[in-house]
Structure formats: C-alpha cells, structure tokens
Amino acid sequence: MNQKAARERPDIVAAIRGGDNSLGMDGEADLATATLEQALFWRNIYTEILAMEESVLERIQQLMADQSPQAQQEVALTNVPVVVAQAERFRSRLGFWESACRRIAAGPVAAGVAPVLP
C-alpha cells in the first residue's frame, strides 16, 4: 500500500496490520537477540494488550445482545472479525515472547544454574 493510500485509509492499514502476527510493534526487540529483561517487558506489554482486546470483544458481545438482528449481523460481519484478528495477533505475539522468556531463562540450565522467571 502506498503512502498516500495509508494516509487516506488508516482503517485499512490497521486492519491489515492487526491480522498479521509476524508484525511486531514499533520499537519491539528482536526475538532472536532479546535479553531476558526485554523478553519479559514485551511479554507484559502483549499480556496487557490482549487483556484489553478480550475485554473489548466481551463488551461488543454484551452490546450486541440488545441490538436488532440486522444490527447484530452487521456487527458480526464487520466489527467482530477485526477485534478477533487483533486479539489473535496479540495472543500469537505473546506466545512468541513467552517462548523467548523460557528459552533465554533456560540458557544457564546447561551450566547447572536453575532459571528464575518472574
């Protein structure tokens, strides 16, 4: 997508980005070279965001319960898939960072030192 289109349709850019779990956040550490401190930081960030997305989805479902069938259908076809895709992206990224935390913390095990994970 070109720069002009991105400026004109940030909703489309956000929807595409939200569904691509290979995309990290701006400033996100590299999974392959992250320190334990960085991995814990990003694990916490994704935990926070995932909790928010799950709350948003729950609230949408609550609101839909009081809507007409037509409104429910439109929300189910438009809003819900976007929020679900975003939540799945954040869940996937969280999984990457949880694995990184375990991998990095397990490094000293080979030397006979038990890992410590907060």
Beta strands, then each sheet from edge to edge (+ up, - down):
end
